[in-house]
Amino acid sequence: LSLGEAKNLPTYPGPNKMRDCYCTVNLDQEEVFRTKIVEKSLCPFYGEDFYCEIPRTFRHLSFYIFDRDVFRRDSIIGKVAIQKEDLQKYHNRDTWFQLQHVDADSEVQGKVHLELRLSEVITDTGVVCHKLATRVLECQGLPIVNGQCDPYATVTLAGPSRQSEAKKTKVKKKTNNPHFDEVFYFEVTRPSSYNKKSHFDIEDVDEVDKMEIRVDLWNASNLKFGDEFLGELRLPLKFLRQSSSYEAWYFLQPRDNGNKSLKPDDLGSLRLNVVYTEDHVFSSDYYSPLRDLLLKSADVEPVSASAAHILGEVCREKQEAAIPLVRLFLHYGRIVPFISAIANAEVKRTQKLFTSRDPNTIFRGNSLTSKCIDETMKLAGMHYLQVTLKPIIDEICQVHKPCEIDPVKLKDGENLENNRENLRQYVDRIFTVITKSGVSCPTVMCDIFFSLRESAAKRFQGDLDVRYTAVSSFIFLRFFAPAILSPNLFQLTPHHPDPQTSRTLTLISKTIQTLGSLSKSKSASFKESYMATFYDYFNEQKYADAVKNFLDLISSSGRRDHKSIEQPILLKEGFMIKRAQGRKRFGMKNFKKRWFRLTNHEFTYQKSKGDHPLCSIPIENILAVERLEEESFKMKNMFQVIQPERRVLYIQANNCVEAKDWIDILTKVSQCNKKRLTVYHPSAYLNGHWLCCKATADNTPGCTPCTGGLPANIQLDIDGDRETERIYSLFNSYMSKLEKMQEACGSKSVYDGPEEEEYSTFIIDDPKETYKTLKLIIEGVGTLEQEHAQYKRDKFKKTKYGSQEHPIGDKSFQTYIRQQSEISAHSI
């Protein structure tokens, strides 16, 4: 998600009319992300990106704009809610959405399981009446309201000439997945003599058709405002005329009494860019032919005839191809030979195109090589950035020293010389930590840089600096400089920095980029005279020497990663709620909010950020990290960190995305621990027994196999099948281009004259080899396409509308049924 900006928000009723606004991202009603607060604006600019794997089903992706109120609860200005089935309409394009009014009765999520039975009852006097039995079985996925959910249901039989009578279930405490299993009886028709053949009195039939059963879900509240509405379901009774018994799952619906008086443009609008992908991934053996073809790309001569290179040629954007390719090659440990092969080919091509043999032209464009290296650095270098840049970036964001050196932009009271000195100190410190960090640079990056250096030096033997510029164009220009400029995109800060900090980071990034470029005339590379003047501070040989020493270190062959990094790397931190571990014999095992901190050495928690740790768990003592079933403490988003001697730390995260992130990263850092468990208890040990297996001894071995988790090595921290499925989808969507490329190969091999214009967009060095590969790609994609079609047909046959997976009211499933019916009709 890219959250751009909001505009034309309604004015605040107070004298200054401005608002302090932030935006939240929600899966249904569960908040998973929050932007920074933009103060005193009716057109706030956020410019924040958020990426997450979605760990559960959802109906709406929602965005809420809030106005911060220091004294009371923050007030909601408006929302944008996109139905899951509509996400494809807005896929990967900037869209302005009108903010909608937020009505408590329209905020609905969850589903309910009902059974209805219409039956004849003979009374003591021998006459017949018809009764309706409504069984409320259970609900799932109800929202958490003000930190809890104490749900109950009311059931009403309503009709035009009936006094509606509501019947109520018991309240289920602290759960959003309540099991009710309660039956309510309603008299539907007046008693009639038993000899009538009709199910109903003739006079009652129309009336029955107008009746409906209504189920309302409520959250029992202790507040004076009354109970909160959670959703409703209205079912007409006429559908029971065909069958006297009916049982199904239904999505809860909002009440249709929202405030309609507000015009849609009263609340302003929000600019969003949403990219949503959903893949169906088969088991590994389905992908073997396509995967093997891709993985041998590095060995194909020439590399332009390989499957991976062809993917880069047919994709509209090279980035589209680079992301799944890099992840696949990293997973199978083939990334270095592949990048070496395509980099070599690019250097040869540069030599042919530019007779002057200008080495500065290599790796500068948005080629497949540069995009693949960018993606590898992002994946493999994330921790490297954390340990080098994060401490100083945090300081710059918090201290707000003035660093503006453009005389035109100086604020009143600022001194140009002081600002220059502040900026110089920041640049000096960042330059020093970068150039002294060579030993921490990940092995995979060093091996790629060695390959680039060797390739460039071999091709441009007359230029001694090319061995440095080939590497610096990536490590400085495309890695450190962008991370300094936009730290939020590299997970160095949670939010886009404020305008003053952003300006400081821009000036630092420009200077670091130029320092790392090793160009001959540095001052001339600045368009602005004030930047050229500032750069004079750094026009000393010691800076150029430090850059060369650093580049030599990170591009030397045979270097291996140092496992013992003295400085701990901060991996993740934040507030969560933990349950006391019961160290004291008579201590209370209650829940408390704590600041958790994870480094590559230990997992700690303290009362507040910066306090002395109350508890420290060395990474080698983490034996398993698993989800905790909700029934244990009637709390959502809980997980457990299992330690030696069966000691367990129970923790509740803020939302489902946060819980998944913590479980993933804790599992990853502890994956190589020698004593890792193979089994665990999915529930807690309470009241003298384990809730899951009912074993009474607290040291009983687990009853459930541990999940696989994430491997510790970045090269394995990827699902290879999922990446191959992504690549299949790309090839499939660009099938017409693959076929055009095949035509071009045929045309070239038969008639090797001037290139026909329509084929000149493709790089084809060897038409015969390229044709062979294309044939295998098209066959492999065709086979997978057939498998997907068969899977959809089977799913269509097996799926029942009204089941737990596809409740009645599921619009995406209704659309799917309609599409499948059309496909079936067409094939017939």
N, C-alpha and C positions, 0 to 999 in steps of 0.2 A: 504494500500500500504506500502511495505517496500522498500525504496530506498537504495540500498546497496552501490555500488561504481561504478566508471567509470574507464576504463583503456585504455592505449595507445591513449590518445587524441593527436591530431596533435600539434607539437611544435609551440610556438609563434615565429613570424619572428624576434623579437628583439634579443639582445645578450644573455639574460639569459634563453631563450627558455621556461621558466615555465609560467603557467597560474593561474589566480585566478578565480575559477569556482564555479558556483552554478547551481542547477537543479530546474526547475519549473514543476508543474503538471497542466495540462490543460484539461478541458472538451471542446472538439473541440478547439477553439482558446481563450477560457476564462480561464485565470490563476486563480487557486483556492488554490495553495500552493506553497511555495518557501523554499528551504533548506537554510542553512547557507552557507557562502562563504568559500571554502577551498582554502587557499592561496598557491602559489608556488608549484603546483603539476600538473603532467600530468596523474596521477592515483588517483584522489580525492576519499576519503572515506567519505560517508555521514552518513550511519547508522541511517536514520531517518524514522519514521513511520508516516503515515497520514491516518486518518479514516474520512469518511464523508458520510452522507446520500445524495444521488444525487437528487437535487430538480427539475430536468428537463430532457427531453430526450437529447441524445447526439449520435453522430456517431463515434467519435474517442476519446479514452483516450490517451493523448499525453504527452510526457516528453521532455523538451528542456534543453540542456546544454548550458549555457551562459558563456562567458568570461567577467569579469568585466573590464570596461574601465573608469578610473576616469575622463577623459577629454571629452570623447564622449559617445554616446549611447553604452550600452553593446552589444557585438557582439555574434551572435548565432553560436555555433560550429556545432551542429547537433541535430537531434530529433529521438525519437522512437514514432511511432503512432500505437496504437492497435485498430482495428475495434471492435465495441461493440460486434458483433457476434463471434469474435475470443477470447474474454476474457476467456471463459471456457477452452480453450486449455491450458492456462497457470495458471489455478486456483490453488492457494496455493502451488506453487513450484518455487524455485529460478531459474530464466532463464536469460541468457546473451542475450541481444539484440544488433545487430549492429546499430550504429548511422547512420541515413540517412541524406543526404544533404537537407537543407531547402531552398526551392525556393518560393519566394513570390506568384508565380502563382499556387502553389500546395496547398496553405493554404486556404482551402475553407470550409465554413459551411453555413447552411441556405437552404431554399426551396422557390420555386416560383410557383405561381398559374397562369396558362395560359388557354386561350380559343382560339381554331383555327377553322376557318370556311372557306370552299372553296365554292365559288358560281359563277354562270354564270351571266354575266352582258351584257345587250344589249346596244350597243352604238347608238349614234344618227343616224348613217348610216345604222342601222339595222343588223350589224354583232355582233357575240358573242365573248366575251373573258372571261377568267377565272381569278377571283381575289381571293386572300387569305387575309382574315381579321385576324390579330393577336391581341388579346386583352390581355394586361399585367395587371392582376387584382391586385395582391399584393405579397409581400415577407414576410417571417418570419425568425427570428433567424440569421440575417446577423451579421458579426463580428463588434465589435467596433474597429476602427483604430485610433491610437493616441488619445484615449479619446473621439472620437465622430464617428458618422456615418451619412453622408449626401448622401444617395444612389440615383442613377438613373439607368435606363436600356437602352441599345441600342438593336434594333431588326434589323436583316439582313436576306434577302433571298439570299442564296448563291447557285450557280450552276456552272457546268464546263464552260459554255459559256456565263455567265452573268456578268455584271459589278455589283459587290456587292454594295448595297446602304444601309447605316446604318441610321435608324430612332431612335430618342432619346426621352425618356420621360422627364417630368419635374424633377428637383432635389427636393427630399423631405428632409427637414432639420431636423437634430437631432432626428433620429429614426432608429432603426434597424428592424422595422416591417412596412415598408412603404406601403401605399395604393396608387396605381397609377391609376388603372382603365382607361387606355388609349388604343385606338384602332389604329392599323397601317394597311394600305392597300398595297398589292403588286400585280402587274400584273404577273400572272403565265404563261399563254400561249398567243401566238399571236392571234389576232382576226380571226375567221373563219366564214364561212357562216352559218346562223342559222339552215339550214335544216340538218346539220350533226347530226347523232345519237350519236356519241361518245362524252363523256365528254371532251375529248382532241383531238386535231389533232393527227392522227396516228404518224406523224413524231415527235410529241412532247412527246409522252408517255414515251420513254426511258429517255428523258432529265428530265422530271418531277420526275421520280424515282431517279434521281441522285441529285435532289435539296434538300436543307435542310434549315430549319428556325433556325437561331441562335440568342439566347438571352444572352447578356452579362450584368452582374451587375457591377457597378463601384461606388467607393466612391469619390465624388467631393472634390478635395483637393485644398487648397490655396497655397500649396508648389510648388516650381519651378520644382520638379521632375515629376509633372503630376498626374493624377488621379490614385487611386489604384484599381487594379482588385480584385473583390470579388467572382467571379465564373461565370460559363457559362452553357448553355444548348444547345445541338444540336439535332434537331429532323428531321429525314428524312420525306419528304412529302408523300412517297408512302403509309404510313399507313392511309392517308386521302382518299385513293382510295376506301376503304371499307365503310367509313362513311364521309360525307361532313362536319360534325361538331364534334369537340373533345374538351373536357375540363378536366383538371386534375392538380394535384400538382406534382411537380418534385423536387428532390434534386439537388441542384447546383453541378456542377462537376469542377475539376481543369482543367487548360489548359495543354495539353500534350506537353509542350515544355520545360520541366525541363532540367537541366544540367545533361546529362547522362554520362559525361566523367569521373566523379569521381568513383573510385572503392569503393565498400561498406566498405572495411576494412580501408580506408584512414582516417576515422573519429573516430575510436575507438569504444568501446562498453559500455553498461550500464547494471548493474545487478539489476533486479527487482523481487519482489514477490507480485503478485496481487491476492487479494481475493475478488471476486465479487459475490454477491448474489442478486437474484431478486425473490421476492415472490408474488404470487397472493393470496390476503387475502380475504376470504369470510366474510359475516356478522356473528355476534356472534353465532346465533342459529345453524349454521353448525358445530360448534366446541364443543357444549355442552357435548356430550357423552365422547369425549376424554379428554376435559378439566376437567370435574367432576372426571373422573377416576384418573387423575394426581393429582388434588388438595386434594384428600382424602388419598394420599400416606402416610402422617404422621400418620394416624390412623390405617394403615394396620399392622396386626401382623402375622408374623414378617415383618419388613420393607423391607427386601430383596424380598418379594413377591409383592411389590407395583410397579405401573407403572413407577414412577420416577426412582426408583432404577434399574429396568430392563433396562431403557434407558441408564443408566450409564454402565451397564454390556455389552450391545451390541455395543456401540459406540467404534470406534477404539481408540479415545483419550477421556479421561474423560472430558477434557475442552469443547469438542464439545457438550456434554450433559449438562454440568454445566451452560453455558451461558444462553440458553433459559429457563432452569428450574428455575434458580435464579430469572430471570426477571419476570417469570410468578408468582412464589410464593411471590415475593415482591409486585407485583401488587395487589394480592388478600390478602395480609397481613398474609400469611401462612409460611413465610420463617423460622421463629424461631422454630416452632414445627417440621418442616421437617428436618432442620439441627440437631436439638436435637435428633431426632429419628435415623438418619443415623450415627451420632457421637456415640450414645450409642451402636449401633450395632457394630461399628468399635472397640470400647474399649473392648467389650465382645470377639470379634474375636481375638484381640491382646492378650488377656489373655489366650485364648485356644492355640494359636500358640506358644507363648513364655512362657514356664513353669516357667522361672525365674521371670516373671512378671516385666520386666524392663519397667518402665513408659516412658522412653525416646524414646521408639519405637512407641508410639501413635502419630497419625497425622503427621508423618514425610514423608510418601510416597505420590505419586500423586494419592491419593484415591479420590472417588467422594466427600467425606466430605471435604477434604482440598481444592479441586478445587471450590466447592460451597462457602466455606467461603471466599476464595480469591476473587471470583467474587462479593460477597456481599460487602466486604470491598472496592473494587474498585468503586462500584456504590454508596454505602451509605457514603463512607469516603472521597470522592474527596474534598469537602469543608473543611473537617477536616484537610487534608494534606495542603491545601492552607493556612489556618490560622496558622498552626504550623511551617511548614518547608519553605514555599515560601520566606519570607523575608531574611532568612539566605542563602538559596540556591542562590537567586538573588545576594547577596553580594559576595559570593564565585565566581560566574561566572563573576562578573564585576571587582573585585579588583585584582584577580590573584596573591594572596600571595603565595610564594613558600612553599610547604608543603612536599616535598619528604624526606622520612626518611631512604630509602635504600641507604647505603653508595656507592654502586656500580652505582646507577643511578643519583647521585648528579651532577648538572651542574657546570661549572667553575664559581667561585665567590660566590657560595652558601655556607651557614654555616649550618652544621647539627643541632646544638643546636637551632639556630633561627627557622629552619624549624619545629623542634619538638615542639617548643613553639607555633608557628602559628597553627599547627595541633591540639595541645592540647586545645587551646582556641576555635577552631571551634567545636571540639568534645564536650567540656564542655557546650558550648552554645546550641548546638542541643540537647544534653542529657537533659539539664534543661528545654527547651521548651517542649520536649516530656513528661517528667515526671510531668510537671505542667499543662498538657493539659487535664487531665482526665475529667474535667467538660464539655469539648467541644466534647467528644467522642460521636458519634451518638447513639441514644437509641437502634437501631436494632443491632448494633455491641455489645453494653454492654449486651443485653439480650442473644445473642449467646455465649459470653464469660462466662456469668454466668452458662449457660447450660453445656459448656465444662468443666468448673471448678468442678461443682457438679458431673458430670459423672466420671471424672478422679479420684476425691477424694474418691468416693464411691468404685471404683474398686481397687484402690491402697491405701488402708487405712494405710499401714505401712509407706508410704512415704509422709511426710508433704509438701515437695516442689512440688509435682505433681500438686497441685492446681494452682501453679504459672507457671510451665513449660508448661502446657497444653495451657495456654493463651499466654505466651510470645512467643511460637513457631509460633503464628500467627501475633500478633501485632508488634513484633520486626523483626522476621525472614522473614515474608512474606508480611509485609505492610510498615513499616518505612524504613527498610534497602534497599529493592528494589527501593523505591521512591527516596532515597538519591543517590543510585547508578545510576539510569536512570531516572532523573527528567522529561525528555521529554515524557516518556511513561505514566506519571501520570499528565500531563498537568501543571507541575510546571515551565517548561521552554519551549519556542516554538521550540527549536532545540536541537539536540544532542550536549553536551558540547565539547569544544576543548580538545585536548589530555592532556594538563596540568591540566585543571579543572577536567577532567574525572578521572585522577589519584588521585587528592585530594579527590574527592567524593568517590572513591573506598576505600581509607584508612579510611575515616570517617565511611563509611558503615560497613566495617569489625569490627571496634572498637565498634560501637553502637550495632551491632548484638551480639557481645560477651558480652557486658555490660548487654544486655537484656536477655541473655540466662540463667543466674544464675547458670552456671555449676560450679562444685566444684574446678576443676583445670583449671583456665582460661588461664594462660600463655601457658599451654600445648596444648590448642586448636589452637594455631598459628603454621603454618609450618615454617614461617620465623622468625629467631632470632631477627631481628630488630623490628618486631611487638610485640614480647613477651617483649622486653625491653621497648618499648613505653607504653605497657599496664600497666607497673608497676605504672605509674602515677595514674591509676584509681583503684588500688588494695586496696581500702579503704572501710570500712563497710558502709560509708554514701551513696555510690553509690548503693550497694545492697539494702539498706533500701529504698532509693528513688524508685527503680524499684518495690519493693514489695508493697509500698504504692500506686503507680500508678496502678499496676495490681489489687490490692484490690478494688480501686475506680471504674475501668472500668468493673469489673466483679461482682459488688455487685447487689443484686436483688432489684427490686422496684425503681431503679433510673429512673428519667424522664428527658427528654431533657430540657435544660434551654433555653427559648425562647429569653430572653434579653441577647444577647452576647454583652458585652461592646465594644470589639474590632471589628470594621467593617471588614467583609471578602471581599476581592477583588475577584470578580467573572469573570470580563472580561474587557479588555481595548484595545485601538488601535485608529489609525487615521480613520476618516470618514469625509464626507462633509455634512454640515448642512445648511439649509436655515434660514436666519435671521427671528426671530419670530415677527418682526414689533412692538416692544414695544414702540419705539418713533413714534410719530404721522407721522412725515415726513421722517423717516429713510428709507434707501434703503433696500429692502428685497432681498439681493443678497446671493450667495452661498460661503461658506468659509470652508477651511480645519481645523478641530479641533481634539484635542486629547480627546476621550471619555473614561469615567471610570465608571464602574458599581460595586457598593458594595451591600451588603444586606441591607444598610441603604438608599443610594441615587444614582442617576444617574447624573453625572456631565460632563461638557466639559470645556476645557481650550485651550489656544493657542498652547502650547507645553507640553510635558510630564513634570510633576514636577511644572508647573506654578500654580498660584492661580486660582481656578475655576471661569469662567466667568458666569456660570449658574449652579444651583443645583436644581434638581427635587427630592424631597423626594419620596421614593418608594410608600407611601400611596397616592401620587398624580398622579400615573400612572393609568389611567382609562381604557386604551386599547392600544394594540400595534398591528398594522395591516400593511399589504403591501399597497403601494400606486401605483395606476395604472400609467403606463408609460406616458400616454397622458398628465398628469398634467404638467410635466416640460420637456417632451421629454428626460427623463433620466432613465436608467435601475437601478435595484437593490435598489429601494427606499422603505422606510417604514416610518410610522408616529407614534409618541408617543403622545397620546391624554391626555390632562390634564384638571383640572376643568375649568369651564366657556368656554368650547369649544376651549381652546387654544391648538394649535397643533405644535409639532416640527417635521419638515420634514428632513429626514436624508438619504444620499446615502452611501451604503456600497461598498467595493471594488469589490466584486463579488457575485454570487448567493449563494455560500456556506456561506460566511460571513454574508450576509443579513439574511439567515435562522437562523444561530447561534444566532445573536443578537435578532431577533424577538422571538425565542424560550426562551432564557434566561431572557429577559425582561418580557415576558408573565408569565414565571414561578415565578419570584420573586414578581410579582404584582397580582398573581392569587387570593389571599385571600382578596384583597382590597374590602371593603364593598360597595363602590360606583361604582364598575366596570360597564362599559357600556354594553348594549346588542345589540345596533346598532351603525353603524359608516358610514362615507362617504368614499368610496374607492378612490375618486379623490379629488383634492384640490379645495379651494374656491378662484377663480381668476376672475378678471374683473366683480365683483359684483354678481357672482352666483357660485353655486357648479357645477362642470363640469359633475358630475355623474347624479344628479337628476334635475338639472337646477333650484333648489330652490334659491331664491334671498337673503333671510335673512341668515346672517352668523351663527346665533344660531339655525338654523333649525335642529331638531333631525336627526340622520343618516338615510340613506335609505337602508342599507344592514345589515343583522345580523352579529354580531362579530363572528369570528371563535372561536372554543372551546379552542384552545391553550393547554398548558401543565399544568396539576394540580401542585400545589406548593409542595405537599408532594412527596418525593422520591418513596414511596410505590405505588403511582398512576401514576408516570411519565413514564408510559410504556404502549404499546398497547398489551393487553393480547391476543387478537385474532392473532396478528402477531406472537407472541411467540409460540402459540399453532400450528400455521401453520408451523413454523420452526421445532417443535418437530415432527409433522406429517411427514415432509420431511425426517427427520433423521430416524424415524421408518421405513418409506417406503424404504429408501436406504439400511437399514440393515435387510430387511425382511427375507433373508435366515438364518441369525443368530437367529432371533426370532423363526423361525420354528425349528432350531436345539435345541434351548433351550426348546421348547415344547417337542421334542423327549426325551431330557434329563430328563424332569420332569416325563414323562411316564415311562422311564427306571428305574428311581430311586424309584418311588412309587411301581412298581411291584417287582423290584429286588434290594433290599436295601443292596447289598454287596459292594465290592470295586468299586469306581467310574470308569466308562469307560473313557479311556484317552481323547477321542474327546469331552467329556462333562465336563471335570474337569476345563475348563477355566471359567465356570459360577459359581457364588455363588448361591446355591439353598438350603435354610434352610428348607423350607416346600414345597415339590413338588406339593401337591394338590392345595394349595393356589396360588402358582406361576403359575400353569397350568391355573387356572381360570382367573387370571389377563391377562395372555398372550392371551387367547381366546378373551377376551374383547378388548384388544389392536388391535389384527389382524382384528377383525370385524370393529372397529372404523376407522382404517387406510384404510381398503377396501372400506368403504362407502365414505370416503373423496376422495379416488382415483377415484371412479366413478363420483363424483361431478366435479372433475377437468377435467376428460375426456369429460364430457358432456359440460362443459364451453368452452373447446377448440373447440369442434364440432360446438357449436352455434356461437362462434367467427369466425370460418372459414367460416360459411355460410353468416354471416352478413357483414364481412369486405370487403371493396372495395379497390382494389389496385389502387392507384392514388388519394385516398382520402387525406384529410389534415393529418390524423393520420398516414397513410401509403403511402407516396409519391412514385412515380415511381423512382426507383434507390435505394430503401430501401432493402439492401442485406439481413438483418436479416429477413425481412418479406418474401422475395423470398424463403429463406431457410425454413421458417415456412410453406409456401404454399406447397413446395415440400414434407416436412415431412407429412403434413396432407393428401396430395394426396396419398402418399404411405400407410398411415394408412387406409384411406378409401378403397383403392384398396385391401389391405390385408383383411380387414373385409368382403368385398364383396366376 
